[in-house]
């Protein structure tokens, strides 16, 4: 039997969801579940890698929205390559926070709530609130940094981007070192895991890329590389290579172009993600299928297309094109 290195003994195990993970060990197990009918909605996996040397604790969350499956695969791949014997610190991955939603392809929880508006949650609330509380308890206890993985929603796709508060320089450094080239500054909605983690002093960022209900291998690879870059930035990888961080466009303002009132119908975009547009440029066309009336959708400001709706049926007020309009 191999003896445990002295530094591993001094560093010691970590406890996550009632399980102890020793230095040099990886473990995958369910958390939050128990033997009851309702517990099947609360049970979700957690992956933990405890490095052999002291270092920071990085947490990765995915699948908070059950239809945003790109993030679940980024989380899985990011964990799969970790060698705990070459790791400083701890990586804790929650790859399917809304596990029932991931299995069924449902964005929301079983009680029809948006889980990313329920944090920090309550132990005596709705199913969504209990799930949020269970996860947030572990984050509060064990996480020093947080990366949350998402995609576009409701038949929209997002150009790869990092979202981060403008009030935390440590979180901003994480965003820049993720290395996807676009950083969008904003506080995030109340009840979101990023905002609530930031409010208790945990620097947190969101990686947004791709569309719901579909795996995009290029964007998955970009997300995995971004997490590797963040880990290198935090000094968590033993002998890790220097990862070149590209210059980022830091957007301080974004705006949505929406369907004009009364102009619902069939939407056909004429721009692509990442495209630069000028105020007044045509972004797409909406056709009323009953009257053949055409409505041009124009850019309200100059900027870059960072989010885009697919060709689909749309109604008044639906968000069509997300523009990054001011950057520094």
N, C-alpha and C positions, 0 to 999 in steps of 0.2 A: 504494500500500500504506500502511495506517495505521501510524504509529509506535507503539511500545509505551510507555505512560505510565511516567514515571520511577519512581513508587511501585511499579509492577508489577515492574520490573527489580530493585529493591531487595528486594522480597518474594520473588520467585523461584518456580520450579516446585516441585512436590511429586512424589515417586516413590511409586507404589502398585502393588504386584504387578509390579514391573519396568517400569512405564510412567511416563513423565513427563507431568504435566499442568501447563500454564503458567497464570499468573494471567489471569483472564478467560476461561478455557476450561472446557468440560464434555466429559466423555468417558465412553463406556460400552463396556466390553470384558470378556471372560472372564478369570478368574484361576484359577490352580491347576491348569490342564490341560496336557496334553502328548499326543503321538501314541502312545497305547497303548490296549489294550482296557479296562483298569481306570480310565484317566484320565477316561472318560466319567462316572464316578461322582464324580469330584473337581472337575470343571469347573463353575463357577458364575459369574454375572455380578457385576460391580461397577460402580457409577456414581460418578463423581467430579466435583465442581464446585469449582474453585479460584478464590476471590475475588480481586479486584484489589487488595484491601487486607489488611494483616496482621490476623489474628484467630484465634480458637480453631478447633480441628478437632472437628467433631461427626460421630460415626459412628452409623449406623442399621442395625440388623440385623433381618431378617425371614425367615420360612420355615425356621427351625431345625427346627421340626416341620413336615413336608411337608404335612400336612392343615390347617394353620392359615393359610388363604389370605388372610384379612382383612388381616393384616400386610403381605403382599406387595404388595397394592394401595395401602395407606397409604404404603409406602416408595416405590412408583413415582410416586404423585401428589405426594408431598412433594418429590421430586427434580424433577419436571417443571416446577414453577413457579419454580424457582430461577433468578435472573438473576445470573450470576457477576460482571457489571460493577457490580452493586449489593450485592455480598456481601463481608463482612469475614470472612476465614478460609476454611475448607474444609469441605465436606460430603462424606462418603464413605458410600455406601449399598450394603449387601450385601442385595439384595432377596429372594434365594432361596438361602440358605446350603445347605440340603438340596435342591439343584435337582432331583435325580432323584426325591426324595420329593414335591416340589411337582408335577412333571409326572405322577406316577402316583397322587397322592392318598394316599401312604403316610406316616404320621406318622414312622416310624423310618427308619433308614438301611438300606442293602442287607444289612449284616451283622447286622441285627435289633437294633442298639443304639440307645438314646436319645442323640442327639447332644448334647443339653443336659445330659448328665452326663459328657461326655468332655473338656471344656476343662480345662487349656490344650492337651491333646493331645500326641501324640508323632509325630515324623517317621518312626519305624520301627514303628508299631503297626498296629492294624486300620484298615480303611477309615475308620470313624468317627473314630478318633484322628488319622489323617492329615488329614482334612478340618478337624477342630478345630484342629490345629496350624497348618495353612495360614492359616486365618482369624485365629487368635489372634496369629500372628506379625505380620500387618498391623495388628491392633488395638494391639498393644504398641508398634509403631513409629510409628503415625500418628494415634491417637485420643486426644483430651483428655477427651471426654465420650462417653457411649454411651447410646443408647435402643434397647432390644430390644422387638420387637413380637410379641405372642402372642394366643391366644384360649383359651377353655375346651377341655377334652380329653374324649375318650370319651363323646360324646353328652351333654355338659354345656355350658352357656353361662355366661359371666362378665359381671356388671354392670361397666361401664367403671370401671377402677381402675388406680392406679399402685402398683407394689410396689418397695420401696426399703429399704436397710439403715437401721437406727436409729443407726449409728455414724458417718455421714458427713454433715455439715451441708450440704456443697456438693451432694451427691446429693439430699438432702432438699429443697433449694431447687429443683432441677430438677423433682422430683416435684410439688411444690406449683404451680410455674409451668406444668406441663403442663395443669392446669386442668380435670380431669374430676370433681373434687369428692370423690373417695375416694382416700385413700392408706393402703396396708397396709404396716406396718413388719415387716420380717423379713430375715434374712440370706440366704435362698435356699439351695437344696441345693448341696452340694459338687459341683464339676464343671460347674455352670451358668455360662453366659457372664457373667451379671450378677455373681455372687459372685466369680468368678475375676478379672474386670476390676477390681472393687473392691479385691481383695487386692493388686493391683499399683498402686493409686493412681489408677485411672480411675473417676470418679464415674459410676455406671450405674443406670438405672431400667428397669423393664418396664411397658409398657402392655398390660393384659389386657382384652379386650372381645370379646364375641360367642362364636360357636360354631365348631367345626371344619367344614371342607368347604363353607363357605357364605360368600358376600359379603353383608355388611350395610352398605348405603350410609350410613346414619346414623352408625354406629360408625366407618366409614372416614373420614367427614367430621370426626368428633370427633378421630380420631387425627391427621389432617393438621393440624387447627387446633392441637392440642396441640404438635406439632413446630414449627409456626410460632411459637407462644408461647414455647417453649424457646429458639428461635433469637433472638427479640426480647430475651428475658431475658439471653442471652449477648452481646448487642450485635453480632450477626452480620448484621443486616438494615439496609441503608442506608435511612434515611428511613422505617423501619418504624413503623407505628402502634402506639400503646400498647394492649396487650391486657389487658383486665380479668381479673384472676385471682380466681375465686370462692373463698370459704372452703371448706376441705377438712375432711372428717371423717377424722381420723387414727386408724386402728385399730391398737391395740397388741396386740390379741389376736383371733384368729379360731378357729373350731371347725367341724368337719365333723359333720353328722348322717348316720349310715350305716344301712344295712339291718341290722336286728337278726339275730342268729344264728338260722338256721332259718326266716327269714321271707321267703325269696325269692319272686318272682312278678312280677305286673304292677304297675308303679309309676305312679300318677297324682298329680302334684303339685297342690296347691290354693293355692299362693302364687305370687308373681311376683318377678322380680328387682327389687331396690330396695325391697321391702316391709319394713316394720318389724314384728317379731313379738315376743311375750312368751313367757317360759318356759312350756312346756306347750301352747302353741298348736299346732293341727294344721297340718303342713306338706304332708301328702299321705297317700295310702293305698296299701298294697300288698295285692293280692288274689292268693291262691293259686288258679290256674286249675283245679286238680284237686280241691280241697276246698271252694272258695268261702270260705275263711277270710280275713277282713279283718284287717289289721294297721295301726293308726294310726301314722303317723310324726309325732312331736311335737318341738318345739323344746326342746333340752336347756338352753338359756340364752336370755335376751332379746338381741335384736340386729337386724341388717339382713341381708337375703338378698343376698349378693354373688356367689353361684354356685349354679346350679340344674341338676339333671338333667332331661332331657326325660322325657315319658311313654315307658316302655320296659320291657323285661324286665330284672330285677335279681336279684342273688344276695347271699348273706350278706356283709356288710362293704363293699358298694359305696357310694361316697360320693354322697349324694343332694343335700344342701343345705349350702352353705358360708355360715356366719354371721359377720359382723363383730360382735364382742360387747363390746369395750371400746374407747372412743375418747377422745381428749383434745381 
